[in-house]
Amino acid sequence: MGLDQVIEKGSLRKLLGLDYRKVYKPKAPKLPRVIKHGIHIFLKSGVIPCHGCILANECEFYNPNAECEVILGFQKEKIKEISELPWVKGEDSSLVEMLARELAIQAIILKYLSRKGIIDESKKGKLDLQPIMTKYWISVQAATRMMSELGLTPKARKELGLDIERKFDIAMELQTIKEEK
């Protein structure tokens, strides 16, 4: 079988991996996408680009060529806030950073839901929760476990033997009001 016969039968196209039924078009250049809520980008890279943000029109820190300063600042503030607690030690820093990241994820999702609503209407008219709610609840559960590990919940503080004085005790106040009557 000569080359002429191979070309005639379309076998050369098959050998080269080309399908004679497809029309090959050059791919369009990728344009910057509009970001829906930014969680997927944040989970992969740890930052959210300003370009395409749903809050771009109202954010004072908006810069189309930068990352979200609000989220970066939020994480830094949470890390500082938690690290300054007397029972949180230096070796807890990686857990503190992970907790700050989870809290940032929750903040991003809640901001998105405040704009779009918690209910999503499908193309078929069916009402359902926004798909991002799954990631939200996963993040809440992860953050709760981390908070327990760091002694940031009342139960965890009690188990760690931390005596933290409460400034306001509602049971004591109700008892005082009851006695006054």
C-alpha positions as CSV (number, residue, x, y, z in Angstrom):
1,M,0.0,0.0,0.0
2,G,1.6,3.3,-1.1
3,L,1.3,6.7,0.4
4,D,-1.2,7.7,-2.2
5,Q,-3.5,4.9,-1.2
6,V,-3.2,5.7,2.5
7,I,-4.1,9.4,1.9
8,E,-7.1,8.4,-0.2
9,K,-8.6,6.1,2.5
10,G,-8.1,8.7,5.2
11,S,-5.8,6.4,7.1
12,L,-3.1,9.1,7.3
13,R,-5.6,11.2,9.3
14,K,-6.2,8.3,11.7
15,L,-2.4,7.8,12.0
16,L,-1.9,11.4,12.9
17,G,-4.8,11.4,15.4
18,L,-7.0,13.6,13.3
19,D,-10.7,12.9,12.9
20,Y,-12.0,13.6,9.4
21,R,-15.4,14.4,10.8
22,K,-14.2,17.3,13.0
23,V,-13.6,20.8,11.9
24,Y,-10.5,22.1,13.6
25,K,-10.6,25.7,14.8
26,P,-7.9,27.7,16.5
27,K,-8.5,28.2,20.2
28,A,-9.6,31.7,21.3
29,P,-7.2,33.5,23.6
30,K,-8.1,33.2,27.3
31,L,-9.6,36.4,28.7
32,P,-9.7,37.2,32.4
33,R,-12.8,35.5,33.8
34,V,-15.4,37.2,36.0
35,I,-15.1,35.6,39.4
36,K,-18.3,34.2,40.8
37,H,-17.3,34.0,44.5
38,G,-13.6,33.4,44.4
39,I,-13.5,30.4,46.7
40,H,-12.0,28.0,44.2
41,I,-9.2,30.4,43.4
42,F,-8.7,31.1,47.1
43,L,-8.5,27.4,47.9
44,K,-5.8,26.8,45.2
45,S,-3.7,29.9,45.8
46,G,-4.6,31.5,49.1
47,V,-5.5,34.8,47.4
48,I,-8.3,36.3,45.5
49,P,-7.6,38.6,42.6
50,C,-9.5,41.9,42.6
51,H,-10.3,41.6,38.9
52,G,-13.8,40.3,38.4
53,C,-14.8,40.6,42.1
54,I,-18.5,41.0,42.7
55,L,-17.7,43.8,45.2
56,A,-15.4,45.7,42.8
57,N,-17.8,48.7,42.5
58,E,-17.9,49.3,46.2
59,C,-14.5,48.3,47.5
60,E,-12.1,51.2,48.4
61,F,-9.1,48.9,48.0
62,Y,-10.0,47.7,44.4
63,N,-7.0,47.3,42.2
64,P,-7.5,45.2,39.1
65,N,-3.9,44.0,39.1
66,A,-3.7,43.0,42.8
67,E,-5.0,40.5,45.3
68,C,-7.9,41.2,47.7
69,E,-6.4,43.4,50.4
70,V,-9.5,43.0,52.5
71,I,-9.1,39.2,52.8
72,L,-5.4,39.4,53.3
73,G,-5.9,42.0,56.1
74,F,-8.7,39.9,57.6
75,Q,-6.4,36.9,57.8
76,K,-3.5,38.9,59.3
77,E,-5.8,40.4,61.9
78,K,-7.3,37.0,62.9
79,I,-3.8,35.5,63.2
80,K,-2.7,38.4,65.4
81,E,-5.8,38.3,67.5
82,I,-5.6,34.5,68.2
83,S,-1.8,34.4,68.7
84,E,-2.0,37.1,71.4
85,L,-4.2,34.8,73.6
86,P,-2.1,33.8,76.7
87,W,-2.5,30.0,76.2
88,V,-1.7,30.0,72.5
89,K,2.0,29.2,72.0
90,G,4.4,29.6,69.1
91,E,4.1,26.0,68.1
92,D,0.4,26.6,67.5
93,S,1.2,29.1,64.7
94,S,0.4,26.7,61.8
95,L,-2.9,25.8,63.3
96,V,-3.7,29.5,63.9
97,E,-2.9,30.2,60.3
98,M,-5.2,27.4,59.1
99,L,-8.0,28.7,61.3
100,A,-7.6,32.2,59.9
101,R,-7.8,30.8,56.4
102,E,-11.0,28.9,57.3
103,L,-12.5,32.0,58.8
104,A,-11.6,33.9,55.6
105,I,-13.3,31.2,53.5
106,Q,-16.4,31.7,55.5
107,A,-16.3,35.5,55.2
108,I,-15.9,35.2,51.4
109,I,-18.8,32.8,51.1
110,L,-21.1,34.9,53.4
111,K,-20.3,38.0,51.4
112,Y,-21.2,36.2,48.2
113,L,-24.4,34.9,49.7
114,S,-25.3,38.4,51.0
115,R,-25.3,39.5,47.3
116,K,-26.8,36.5,45.6
117,G,-29.0,34.9,48.3
118,I,-28.8,31.5,49.9
119,I,-31.4,30.0,47.5
120,D,-30.4,29.1,43.9
121,E,-33.0,28.7,41.2
122,S,-32.0,26.2,38.6
123,K,-32.7,26.5,34.9
124,K,-35.6,24.1,35.4
125,G,-37.1,26.3,38.0
126,K,-36.2,24.1,40.9
127,L,-35.2,25.9,44.2
128,D,-32.2,24.6,46.0
129,L,-29.4,25.9,48.3
130,Q,-26.5,27.6,46.6
131,P,-23.9,24.9,45.7
132,I,-21.2,26.9,47.6
133,M,-23.1,26.1,50.9
134,T,-21.4,22.7,50.9
135,K,-17.9,24.3,51.1
136,Y,-19.3,26.7,53.8
137,W,-20.4,23.9,56.1
138,I,-17.1,22.0,55.5
139,S,-15.2,25.1,56.5
140,V,-17.4,25.7,59.6
141,Q,-16.8,22.1,60.8
142,A,-13.0,22.4,60.2
143,A,-12.9,25.8,62.0
144,T,-14.8,24.4,64.9
145,R,-12.4,21.6,65.3
146,M,-9.4,24.0,65.1
147,M,-11.0,26.3,67.7
148,S,-11.4,23.4,70.1
149,E,-7.8,22.4,69.6
150,L,-6.7,26.0,70.4
151,G,-9.0,26.4,73.4
152,L,-11.2,29.0,71.8
153,T,-14.5,27.3,72.8
154,P,-15.9,27.3,76.4
155,K,-15.8,23.5,76.5
156,A,-12.2,23.4,75.3
157,R,-11.1,26.0,77.9
158,K,-12.8,24.0,80.6
159,E,-11.0,20.8,79.5
160,L,-7.7,22.6,79.3
161,G,-8.3,24.0,82.9
162,L,-8.2,27.6,81.8
163,D,-9.9,29.8,84.3
164,I,-11.1,32.7,82.2
165,E,-13.1,35.2,84.2
166,R,-16.4,36.1,82.6
167,K,-17.3,39.7,82.7
168,F,-21.0,39.1,82.4
169,D,-22.8,36.1,83.8
170,I,-26.5,36.0,82.7
171,A,-27.5,33.4,85.3
172,M,-26.1,35.6,88.1
173,E,-27.9,38.7,86.6
174,L,-31.2,36.9,86.4
175,Q,-30.8,35.7,90.0
176,T,-30.1,39.3,91.1
177,I,-33.2,40.6,89.3
178,K,-35.4,37.9,90.8
179,E,-34.1,38.6,94.3
180,E,-34.8,42.4,93.9
181,K,-38.5,41.7,93.1
